Amino acid sequence: MADGSVERVRAALLDSGHADTVSAFPEGTRTAADAAAAVGCTVAQIAKSIIFRAGSRAVLVIASGANRVDTKKAAAALGVSLSRADADFVREKTGFAIGGVSPVGLTEPALLLIDEDLMALDPVWAAAGSPSHVFQTTPAELLRMTKARIANIKAE
């Protein structure tokens, strides 16, 4: 499954005119701290993908690895109510397992938000379909590829 998921991310990057910047890290990139240690960047530069539910629809919040997401702020930015998503929902709606959810290559359209704090960091790295793959990009490219809405979603 992971190989197909990683290939779906590679294809999504290339289809959107982005270079294939996917890298594998056998030591794992499941958490923002693990990913930052693997690629040699700050935790803040990890663009972590967090999935919530808005009814039957997935909501993908792309947050700086240093930030916790305030669900009330995220819900207000989208005008929906949010609830936690379990592992089955995440896999069904995104095609990815928790720990490898990429902001690109989703199997179903999702509502997307990007953490305004991430926009000040360059480069950033995001999960690429498995708990041991990430891709390097810029906040501007991430915004272009995902068409996410920028919002203040950081829990204070």
C-alpha positions as CSV (number, residue, x, y, z in Angstrom):
1,M,0.0,0.0,0.0
2,A,2.7,2.5,0.9
3,D,4.5,2.1,-2.4
4,G,1.3,2.9,-4.3
5,S,0.6,5.9,-2.0
6,V,4.1,7.2,-2.5
7,E,3.8,6.8,-6.3
8,R,0.4,8.7,-6.1
9,V,2.2,11.6,-4.4
10,R,5.0,11.6,-7.0
11,A,2.4,11.6,-9.8
12,A,0.4,14.5,-8.1
13,L,3.6,16.5,-7.8
14,L,4.6,16.0,-11.4
15,D,1.0,16.6,-12.7
16,S,1.0,19.9,-10.9
17,G,4.3,21.0,-12.4
18,H,6.3,20.4,-9.2
19,A,9.6,18.5,-9.3
20,D,9.7,15.0,-7.7
21,T,11.3,15.9,-4.4
22,V,10.2,12.8,-2.6
23,S,12.9,11.3,-0.3
24,A,12.8,8.1,1.7
25,F,14.1,8.0,5.3
26,P,14.2,4.4,6.6
27,E,14.4,5.7,10.2
28,G,10.9,7.1,9.8
29,T,9.1,10.5,9.5
30,R,5.9,9.5,11.3
31,T,6.0,12.6,13.7
32,A,7.0,16.1,13.0
33,A,10.0,15.7,15.3
34,D,11.1,12.4,13.5
35,A,10.7,14.1,10.1
36,A,12.7,17.2,11.2
37,A,15.5,15.0,12.6
38,A,15.6,12.9,9.4
39,V,15.7,15.9,6.9
40,G,17.8,18.2,9.1
41,C,15.4,21.1,9.5
42,T,13.4,22.7,12.3
43,V,10.2,21.0,13.5
44,A,8.3,24.2,12.4
45,Q,9.4,23.5,8.8
46,I,7.5,20.2,8.7
47,A,4.1,20.7,7.1
48,K,2.0,18.2,9.0
49,S,-1.3,17.0,7.6
50,I,-4.1,16.6,10.1
51,I,-7.4,15.1,9.1
52,F,-10.7,16.1,10.7
53,R,-14.3,15.2,9.8
54,A,-16.9,17.7,8.6
55,G,-19.8,15.3,8.4
56,S,-18.9,12.8,5.7
57,R,-16.2,15.1,4.2
58,A,-12.5,15.1,5.1
59,V,-10.9,18.3,6.2
60,L,-7.1,18.5,5.8
61,V,-5.3,21.0,7.9
62,I,-1.7,21.6,6.8
63,A,0.0,22.9,10.0
64,S,3.5,23.9,11.0
65,G,5.0,21.0,12.9
66,A,5.6,23.3,15.8
67,N,1.9,24.2,16.2
68,R,-1.1,22.5,17.7
69,V,-4.3,23.0,15.7
70,D,-7.1,24.9,17.4
71,T,-10.1,23.1,16.0
72,K,-12.5,26.0,16.8
73,K,-10.3,28.3,14.7
74,A,-10.1,25.8,11.9
75,A,-13.9,25.2,12.0
76,A,-14.6,28.9,11.9
77,A,-12.2,29.5,9.0
78,L,-14.1,26.9,6.9
79,G,-17.6,27.6,8.3
80,V,-18.1,23.9,9.3
81,S,-18.1,21.9,12.5
82,L,-15.2,19.6,12.9
83,S,-14.8,16.3,14.7
84,R,-11.9,13.8,15.1
85,A,-11.3,11.4,12.3
86,D,-10.4,7.8,13.1
87,A,-7.8,5.8,11.1
88,D,-10.4,4.1,8.9
89,F,-12.0,7.4,7.9
90,V,-8.5,8.9,7.1
91,R,-7.6,6.0,4.9
92,E,-11.0,5.9,3.2
93,K,-11.1,9.6,2.4
94,T,-7.5,10.3,1.6
95,G,-6.0,7.0,0.5
96,F,-3.3,7.4,3.1
97,A,-2.6,5.8,6.5
98,I,-2.1,8.1,9.5
99,G,1.6,9.0,9.6
100,G,1.9,9.3,5.9
101,V,-1.0,11.6,4.9
102,S,0.2,13.9,2.1
103,P,-1.4,17.2,1.3
104,V,-1.3,16.2,-2.4
105,G,-2.5,13.0,-4.1
106,L,-5.7,12.6,-2.0
107,T,-8.1,10.0,-3.4
108,E,-11.1,12.3,-2.6
109,P,-11.4,16.1,-2.6
110,A,-11.1,17.5,0.9
111,L,-11.6,20.9,2.5
112,L,-8.1,22.3,2.9
113,L,-6.6,24.9,5.3
114,I,-3.0,25.9,5.6
115,D,-1.4,27.3,8.8
116,E,-0.5,31.0,8.2
117,D,2.7,30.3,10.3
118,L,3.9,27.9,7.6
119,M,3.8,30.6,5.0
120,A,6.9,32.3,6.6
121,L,9.1,29.2,6.4
122,D,11.0,28.1,3.3
123,P,11.6,25.3,2.5
124,V,9.1,23.0,4.1
125,W,8.7,19.3,4.0
126,A,5.4,17.3,3.9
127,A,4.5,13.6,4.2
128,A,4.7,11.8,0.9
129,G,2.3,8.9,1.3
130,S,4.1,6.7,3.9
131,P,5.6,7.1,7.4
132,S,9.1,7.1,5.9
133,H,8.7,9.4,2.9
134,V,8.6,13.2,2.7
135,F,8.8,15.8,-0.1
136,Q,10.4,19.2,-0.1
137,T,8.5,22.2,-1.3
138,T,7.9,25.9,-0.6
139,P,4.8,27.3,1.1
140,A,3.9,29.1,-2.1
141,E,4.0,25.9,-4.1
142,L,2.1,24.0,-1.4
143,L,-0.6,26.7,-1.6
144,R,-0.7,26.6,-5.4
145,M,-0.9,22.8,-5.5
146,T,-3.5,22.3,-2.8
147,K,-5.6,25.5,-3.3
148,A,-5.9,25.6,0.5
149,R,-7.2,28.6,2.4
150,I,-4.6,30.3,4.6
151,A,-5.8,30.7,8.2
152,N,-4.7,31.3,11.8
153,I,-5.3,27.8,13.2
154,K,-2.6,27.7,15.9
155,A,-3.7,26.8,19.4
156,E,-2.4,29.5,21.8
